[in-house]
Amino acid sequence: EGSSECILCEAGTHQPNKGSTMKTDCVTCEAGSYALTGKSKCDECESGTYQPNEGSSECILCEAGTHQPNKGSTMKTDCVTCEAGSYALTGKSKCDECESGTYQPNEGSSECI
C-alpha cells in the first residue's frame, strides 16, 4: 500500500539516489567519514578528528596534547603529539605555541605554564 513518507537511512549510512525502494540501498560510510540519519552522502572527518570504523555517525576527537591537520583521518595514530613549547586542547587541527611569558618543557601538553 501507499506510504505518506519515506524512511530515513540509519546513521552511519547514506543514500545518494532518488527513488530508492530498499533499506539495502543505504550505503555504509567508509572509515574516516560519518553520516547522521537520512543523509545523501557521508562527510569526511574534520581535521582534529578520526574514525577507524565503517558505518559511524560521528568522528572521534584527538586527545589533548595532540593535533591532526588532515580531513578524513582513519587512525588514532594520525593524531600527532605537540612539541615542547606548544599545546593543544582536544580535537585540534594544530598545536598552538606558548604565549609570551609562558613555557612548556614537555611534549604532548594541553597547556603552557
Sequence and secondary structure as in RCSB ss.txt:
>XXXX:A:sequence
EGSSECILCEAGTHQPNKGSTMKTDCVTCEAGSYALTGKSKCDECESGTYQPNEGSSECILCEAGTHQPNKGSTM
KTDCVTCEAGSYALTGKSKCDECESGTYQPNEGSSECI
>XXXX:A:secstr
   SS     TTEE  STT   GGGSEE  TTEE  TTBSS EE  TTEE  SSS SS EE  TTEE  SSS   
GGGSEE  TTEE  TT SS EE  TT    SSS SS  
